[in-house]
Amino acid sequence: MKAAKPLVLDGRTGEGGGQLVRLACALAAVTGQAIRITNVRGNRAGAARGGGLKSQHVSSIAWLARATNAQVDGLAVGSRTLEFAPKAPPTALAQRSISIDVESPAASAMLIFQAILPYLLFAGNAAAAAAGKGDGIELEIHGGTNVSFSLSWEYLDQVLLPTLEDQFGIVIKRQLKQRGWSLGPAKKGCVHFQFNPLRPGEKLTSRVPWNKRYTEEDFEMEKIDATILTPTHLHAPLQQALARDLDRLFPNVDVNLVVTEDSGHESRMYVLLVAHSKTGLRWGRDWLYDKKWKTKAPDALAHDMSKKVAGDLHDEIALRGAVDEFLQDQLVVFQALAQGRSSFPRDERGPEDIALGLGGLDIEEEGDEETRMRKDKTHEPFGQGSTHTTTARWVAAEHLPQINWYNKGRVCEGAAIGFD
């Protein structure tokens, strides 16, 4: 493991929220790099979101600390400075059955999963496999599944995990045992995962060529899947509104209602749309309704929700990106840890166009005339994409200086992390 001298990160940088903390601790657990985060979640002002660590951060970091035998300081809800110095590598993890239970029902189980998954992917245990005990990991997390400012179980199940399988060969079986909401009466949910980590010596590798050229066929829609989690009386008007709006924006595209569920409370209203292209790309847009609703009739509520989610999905696909806005930032950590190059662009030019130098990017040029790769400067959040994406790239680059990013973050040459 690395020396104890910590990498210091200012928690106000870029997005300046919980993502920075989760990603920094995840990478520290994998690499053994000690970290010190100041001004934790410093860009999250206000009573609703506040600053400092929240319950979900404490739960995930506490588990990582136990797993890595880390020295930790400042691990408490509300803490604005965190020190995390892991001592044991992922391959030292003997535990194969893991359970994490958060104190607050509003703490997102999905964000905890994101924080510990990179570490668990590298936790291949040769001794356990040799002893015939198996190397598979079972993980159960008790917490919120549909929580404000967090990805939902549905997005993780229908967008993120299928993409990890397609792009990196990460196969994760999953089950929603009980739904948990941050809205309405407090209710804690439960999710279960089962997967095999990388074998000792094995490295994460992108399955899709980094210089794939995207064509119009990649953006021809095959179907749109819809998920509706609302009180029962909203199901029919919302289905009608979605059918109308999607037919207008995506004519002749099949719409499939994959989940319809009574949310159990008037304040719990959630919709997810996932568009699938004919070549296997997918984009998701959702909304956990957070507006005033008590004075609105069901038809008006359905109109608002459908108009926003359908419109957001249409605008996302119009960008001609290989991934949606939220998926792009969630893939950064896997790009950084993998070997070789990977690319998940979100504009009309594909990686091959960019590699040929189209666009006149004003950054340092590196490579021969055939590739014309232009190396990014990584001392601050950089590249195209949301502030979450640009911040994630910066955190990854701070942890792993051997990573090379090119062409405004569109191409990543990963660190090729592996453990013998």
C-alpha positions in Angstrom: 0.0 0.0 0.0 1.0 3.6 -0.5 2.8 5.9 1.9 0.8 7.6 4.6 1.3 11.1 3.3 -2.2 12.2 2.5 -3.6 13.6 -0.7 -5.4 16.9 0.2 -8.6 17.7 -1.6 -10.7 20.8 -1.1 -14.4 19.6 -0.8 -15.6 22.8 -2.4 -13.9 22.0 -5.8 -16.2 21.8 -8.8 -19.4 20.1 -7.9 -18.4 20.3 -4.3 -20.9 17.8 -2.9 -21.1 14.2 -1.8 -19.9 12.8 -5.1 -16.4 14.2 -4.5 -16.3 12.5 -1.1 -17.6 9.1 -2.2 -15.3 9.0 -5.2 -12.2 10.1 -3.3 -12.8 7.4 -0.6 -13.5 4.7 -3.1 -10.3 5.4 -5.0 -8.3 5.7 -1.7 -9.6 2.2 -0.7 -8.6 0.7 -4.0 -5.2 2.4 -4.3 -4.2 2.7 -0.6 -3.6 6.5 -1.0 -4.3 8.3 2.2 -6.6 11.4 1.8 -7.6 14.4 3.7 -10.8 16.3 2.5 -11.4 19.8 3.8 -14.6 21.8 3.5 -16.6 18.5 3.0 -19.6 19.2 0.8 -18.7 22.8 1.0 -21.0 23.8 -1.9 -24.1 22.3 -0.2 -25.5 25.3 1.7 -29.0 25.5 3.2 -30.9 23.7 5.8 -32.3 21.0 3.4 -28.9 19.8 2.1 -26.4 21.4 4.5 -22.7 20.8 4.5 -20.5 18.2 6.0 -20.9 14.4 6.0 -24.3 12.9 5.8 -25.5 9.5 7.1 -24.9 7.7 3.8 -21.3 9.0 3.6 -20.6 7.9 7.1 -22.1 4.5 6.5 -20.1 3.8 3.4 -16.8 5.2 4.6 -17.2 3.3 8.0 -17.5 0.1 6.1 -14.5 0.9 3.8 -12.5 1.8 6.9 -13.2 -1.6 8.5 -12.5 -3.5 5.3 -9.2 -1.7 4.7 -8.1 -1.4 8.4 -8.0 2.3 7.8 -7.1 5.1 10.2 -9.9 7.6 10.1 -10.5 11.0 11.7 -13.6 13.1 11.3 -16.0 10.3 10.5 -19.3 11.7 11.9 -22.4 13.2 10.5 -21.9 16.9 10.0 -18.1 16.7 10.0 -16.4 19.1 7.5 -13.0 17.5 7.6 -12.3 13.9 6.9 -9.0 11.9 7.0 -9.0 8.4 5.6 -5.8 6.3 5.5 -6.4 2.7 4.3 -3.8 0.0 5.2 -5.1 -3.2 3.6 -5.6 -3.8 -0.2 -8.9 -5.1 -1.6 -7.4 -8.6 -2.0 -7.0 -8.8 1.8 -10.8 -8.8 2.2 -11.9 -12.3 3.4 -15.5 -11.3 4.0 -17.8 -12.6 1.2 -21.2 -11.8 2.7 -21.7 -8.1 3.5 -24.5 -6.2 5.1 -24.7 -2.4 5.6 -27.5 -0.8 7.5 -27.9 3.0 7.6 -29.4 4.9 10.5 -31.5 7.2 8.4 -34.2 6.0 5.9 -33.3 9.1 3.8 -29.7 7.8 3.3 -29.4 6.4 -0.2 -28.6 2.7 -0.5 -27.6 3.4 -4.1 -25.0 6.0 -3.2 -23.5 3.6 -0.6 -23.3 0.9 -3.3 -21.5 3.3 -5.7 -19.0 4.2 -2.9 -18.0 0.7 -2.2 -18.4 -1.1 -5.6 -14.9 -0.1 -7.0 -13.2 -1.6 -3.9 -15.3 -4.8 -4.0 -14.6 -5.3 -7.7 -10.9 -5.7 -6.9 -11.5 -7.9 -3.9 -10.7 -11.2 -5.6 -9.6 -13.6 -2.9 -7.4 -16.4 -4.3 -7.3 -18.2 -0.9 -11.0 -18.4 -0.6 -11.4 -19.7 -4.1 -8.6 -22.3 -3.6 -10.3 -23.5 -0.4 -13.4 -24.2 -2.4 -15.4 -21.5 -0.6 -16.0 -19.5 -3.8 -15.0 -16.0 -4.5 -18.5 -14.5 -5.1 -19.6 -11.5 -3.0 -23.1 -11.0 -1.7 -24.0 -7.5 -0.6 -27.1 -6.3 1.2 -27.8 -2.6 1.9 -30.6 -1.3 4.0 -31.5 2.3 3.2 -33.4 4.5 0.8 -34.1 3.3 -2.8 -35.9 6.4 -4.0 -34.2 9.4 -2.4 -33.9 13.1 -3.3 -30.6 14.1 -5.0 -29.7 10.5 -5.6 -29.9 7.9 -8.4 -32.9 5.6 -7.9 -33.0 1.8 -7.7 -34.7 1.9 -11.1 -32.0 4.0 -12.8 -29.3 1.8 -11.3 -31.2 -1.4 -12.4 -32.2 -0.2 -15.9 -29.3 2.1 -16.9 -26.1 2.0 -14.9 -25.7 -1.8 -14.2 -26.6 -2.9 -17.8 -24.1 -0.3 -19.1 -21.4 -1.6 -16.8 -22.0 -5.1 -18.1 -22.0 -4.0 -21.8 -19.0 -1.7 -21.5 -16.8 -3.4 -18.9 -18.1 -6.9 -18.5 -19.2 -6.3 -14.9 -22.1 -8.6 -14.3 -24.1 -7.9 -11.1 -27.2 -9.8 -10.1 -29.6 -7.6 -8.1 -32.8 -7.7 -6.3 -35.1 -5.0 -4.8 -36.3 -6.6 -1.5 -38.1 -3.6 -0.2 -38.5 0.0 -1.4 -37.5 2.9 0.8 -38.5 6.5 0.3 -37.1 9.8 1.6 -40.5 11.4 1.0 -43.6 10.7 3.1 -43.4 8.6 6.2 -39.9 7.4 6.9 -39.4 4.0 5.3 -36.1 2.1 5.0 -35.7 -0.2 2.0 -33.4 -3.1 1.2 -31.4 -4.1 -1.9 -29.3 -7.2 -2.6 -26.4 -7.7 -5.0 -24.4 -10.7 -6.0 -21.3 -10.7 -8.2 -17.8 -12.0 -8.7 -14.9 -9.7 -8.3 -11.9 -9.6 -10.6 -9.5 -12.5 -10.1 -6.1 -11.7 -8.7 -4.0 -10.3 -11.7 -7.1 -9.6 -13.8 -7.7 -6.0 -14.9 -10.8 -4.1 -15.7 -11.1 -3.6 -19.5 -13.5 -1.7 -21.7 -15.2 -3.9 -24.2 -16.1 -1.1 -26.7 -13.4 0.4 -28.9 -12.5 3.9 -27.6 -12.5 5.2 -31.2 -15.9 3.8 -32.2 -17.6 6.1 -34.7 -21.2 6.8 -33.9 -23.7 7.0 -36.8 -27.3 7.9 -37.1 -28.2 4.3 -36.6 -26.9 4.5 -33.0 -29.5 7.2 -32.3 -32.5 5.5 -33.9 -34.9 4.6 -31.1 -36.1 1.0 -30.8 -38.2 1.4 -27.6 -38.8 3.5 -24.5 -39.3 1.8 -21.2 -41.4 3.7 -18.6 -41.5 3.2 -14.8 -44.3 4.8 -12.8 -44.2 4.9 -9.0 -47.1 7.0 -7.7 -50.4 6.8 -5.8 -52.7 4.5 -7.7 -55.1 7.3 -8.8 -52.3 8.9 -10.8 -51.4 5.8 -12.8 -54.0 6.2 -15.5 -53.6 9.9 -16.1 -49.8 9.6 -16.1 -49.9 6.8 -18.6 -52.1 8.8 -20.9 -49.9 11.9 -20.6 -46.7 9.9 -21.3 -48.3 8.2 -24.3 -49.3 11.6 -25.7 -46.0 13.3 -25.1 -43.8 10.4 -26.2 -45.8 9.9 -29.4 -45.3 13.6 -30.2 -41.5 13.6 -29.4 -40.7 10.0 -30.6 -43.2 9.1 -33.3 -43.5 5.4 -34.1 -41.3 4.3 -31.2 -42.8 1.6 -29.0 -43.4 2.6 -25.3 -43.4 -0.2 -22.8 -44.7 0.2 -19.2 -42.1 -2.0 -17.3 -43.1 -1.0 -13.7 -46.3 0.4 -12.3 -46.5 0.5 -8.6 -48.5 2.1 -5.8 -46.0 4.3 -4.0 -48.1 4.2 -0.8 -48.3 7.9 -0.1 -49.5 11.1 -1.9 -46.1 12.8 -1.7 -44.2 9.9 -3.4 -44.3 10.4 -7.1 -41.5 9.1 -9.4 -41.2 8.5 -13.1 -38.3 7.1 -15.1 -38.0 6.9 -18.9 -35.2 4.8 -20.5 -34.7 5.1 -24.3 -33.0 2.2 -26.1 -31.4 2.6 -29.5 -31.3 -0.1 -32.2 -27.6 -0.6 -31.5 -27.9 -1.0 -27.7 -27.2 2.5 -26.4 -29.5 3.7 -23.6 -30.4 7.0 -22.0 -32.4 7.6 -18.8 -34.3 10.6 -17.5 -36.3 10.6 -14.3 -38.0 12.8 -11.7 -38.7 12.3 -8.1 -41.5 15.0 -7.9 -40.5 17.8 -5.6 -43.0 20.5 -6.3 -46.2 21.6 -4.5 -48.9 19.1 -5.3 -51.7 19.4 -2.8 -53.7 21.9 -4.8 -53.1 20.2 -8.2 -55.6 17.8 -9.8 -54.3 14.4 -11.0 -54.4 15.4 -14.6 -52.4 18.5 -13.9 -49.8 16.6 -11.9 -49.6 14.0 -14.7 -49.1 16.7 -17.3 -46.3 18.3 -15.3 -44.4 15.1 -14.7 -44.8 13.8 -18.3 -43.9 17.0 -20.0 -40.7 17.4 -18.0 -39.4 13.8 -18.2 -40.3 13.3 -21.8 -38.8 16.7 -22.8 -35.6 16.0 -20.8 -35.2 12.6 -22.5 -35.7 14.2 -26.0 -33.2 16.9 -25.3 -30.7 14.4 -24.0 -30.9 12.2 -27.1 -30.7 15.3 -29.3 -27.1 15.8 -28.1 -26.1 12.6 -29.9 -24.2 11.4 -26.9 -23.2 7.8 -26.2 -24.5 8.1 -22.6 -26.8 10.4 -20.7 -25.6 13.2 -18.4 -25.9 11.2 -15.2 -24.4 8.0 -16.6 -21.3 9.9 -17.9 -20.1 10.9 -14.5 -20.9 7.5 -12.9 -18.6 5.8 -15.4 -15.5 8.0 -14.8 -14.2 5.8 -11.9 -14.4 2.7 -14.0 -12.6 4.4 -16.9 -9.9 5.6 -14.5 -9.3 2.1 -13.0 -9.4 0.2 -16.3 -6.6 -0.6 -18.6 -6.5 0.9 -22.1 -8.6 3.7 -23.5 -12.3 4.3 -23.2 -14.7 7.0 -24.3 -18.2 8.1 -23.4 -18.8 11.3 -25.4 -22.0 13.4 -25.1 -21.8 15.6 -28.2 -22.3 15.1 -31.9 -18.7 14.3 -32.6 -17.6 10.7 -31.9 -14.2 9.8 -30.4 -12.7 9.1 -33.8 -13.6 12.6 -35.0 -12.0 14.1 -32.0 -8.9 11.9 -32.3 -8.4 13.2 -35.8 -8.2 16.7 -34.3 -11.6 18.1 -35.4 -12.7 20.9 -33.3 -9.4 22.7 -32.7 -9.1 22.1 -29.0 -6.8 24.6 -27.3 -4.8 22.2 -25.2 -1.5 20.5 -25.4 -1.1 18.2 -28.3 0.5 14.8 -27.9 1.0 11.8 -30.3 1.7 11.4 -34.0 -0.2 12.9 -36.9 -2.4 9.9 -37.3 -4.0 10.0 -33.9 -3.5 13.7 -32.9 -4.5 13.1 -29.3 -4.5 16.3 -27.2 -3.7 15.8 -23.6 -5.8 17.5 -21.0 -4.6 19.5 -18.1 -6.0 18.0 -14.9 -5.1 20.4 -12.1 -8.8 21.5 -11.8 -12.2 20.0 -13.0 -11.9 19.8 -16.7 -13.5 18.6 -20.0 -17.0 18.6 -21.4 -20.0 17.4 -19.4 -21.8 18.3 -16.2 -20.0 19.7 -13.1 -20.3 16.2 -11.6 -18.4 14.7 -14.6 -15.7 17.3 -14.7 -15.2 17.0 -10.9 -15.1 13.2 -11.1 -12.3 13.4 -13.7 -10.3 15.8 -11.5 -10.6 13.5 -8.4 -9.6 10.5 -10.4 -6.6 12.4 -11.9 -5.5 13.6 -8.4 -5.5 10.0 -7.1 -4.0 8.3 -10.2 -1.5 10.7 -11.9 -0.7 7.8 -14.4 -4.1 8.4 -16.0 -4.1 10.3 -19.3 -7.2 12.2 -20.3 -7.5 13.6 -23.9 -9.6 15.9 -25.9 -11.5 17.6 -23.1 -12.2 14.5 -21.2 -13.7 12.5 -24.1 -10.9 9.9 -24.0 -9.4 8.3 -20.9 -6.3 6.1 -20.8 -6.8 4.3 -17.5 -4.4 3.4 -14.8 -4.7 -0.4 -15.4 -5.1 -1.1 -11.7 -4.6 -4.8 -10.8 -3.6 -6.9 -7.8 -1.5 -10.1 -7.8 
